Amino acid sequence: MIDINTLPEGWLDQEEADLLLKWAEKTKGPIVEIGSYKGRSAALLAGLNRWLICVDSWQDYEGQKGEEIYKTFLENTKGYLNIEPVRCRAEDWQPVESEFVYIDGDHSFEGTKAAIEKALQCHPKYIAGHDYYRTSDGLNVMKAFDQFFARPVAQAGKMAIFQL
Ligand SMILES: C[S@@+](CC[C@H](N)C(=O)[O-])C[C@H]1O[C@@H](n2cnc3c(N)ncnc32)[C@H](O)[C@@H]1O
């Protein structure tokens, strides 16, 4: 278990972080994260000492300048030599083989769907999705995942794990 209070700011609580790590640990090889922001979940996953590809457009987000967010991400993750930031939209990213893909990017229905389609091209064993819940923009995320999967194999808070 990693204490989330030691991680950069972002959206991930302790039970969600524990679930994400637990299922990532069932896999091997490179991990892909779509949606990294300032590096909270990236720092968590990077602790597994596997290659971590962080795909994020690092555009302006929630009233903050994309350039500033990206700088903060680089600063927050500079201690992890296993992180490879890829600054582009998930839709434009060239997928790589990965057993574990974590999606926490565009929370619209279409954006989530596009991220799932991209994740499937990595041939993962599991896809994790954040903000899988019944209110607000979580509903878009949920509807998109529900188009591909009957149900999550595990869930904690707003984190859901899907098995291929
Ligand atoms: C909720 S934040 C990610 C939070 C992060 N996982 C954490 O633990 O703090 C969503 C991120 O997705 C990125 N994003 C939004 N749309 C995207 C897209 N189409 N492709 C790639 N990244 C996207 C935003 O730039 C933002 O940094």
The ligand as a Gaussian input file, in Angstrom:
#p B3LYP/6-31G(d) Opt

LIG

0 1
 C       -8.845000      13.907000     -14.255000
 S       -7.332000      14.406000     -14.968000
 C       -6.281000      13.025000     -14.677000
 C       -5.974000      12.843000     -13.223000
 C       -4.801000      11.945000     -12.906000
 N       -5.025000      10.583000     -13.379000
 C       -4.552000      11.973000     -11.415000
 O       -4.397000      10.901000     -10.787000
 O       -4.486000      13.075000     -10.858000
 C       -7.686000      14.269000     -16.687000
 C       -6.491000      14.502000     -17.607000
 O       -6.867000      14.030000     -18.900000
 C       -6.293000      14.863000     -19.888000
 N       -7.087000      14.721000     -21.124000
 C       -8.308000      15.214000     -21.404000
 N       -8.709000      14.865000     -22.638000
 C       -7.695000      14.109000     -23.151000
 C       -7.513000      13.424000     -24.389000
 N       -8.420000      13.459000     -25.360000
 N       -6.354000      12.744000     -24.571000
 C       -5.402000      12.709000     -23.609000
 N       -5.530000      13.339000     -22.415000
 C       -6.668000      14.011000     -22.180000
 C       -6.323000      16.254000     -19.283000
 O       -5.309000      17.048000     -19.882000
 C       -6.074000      15.948000     -17.778000
 O       -4.719000      16.120000     -17.452000

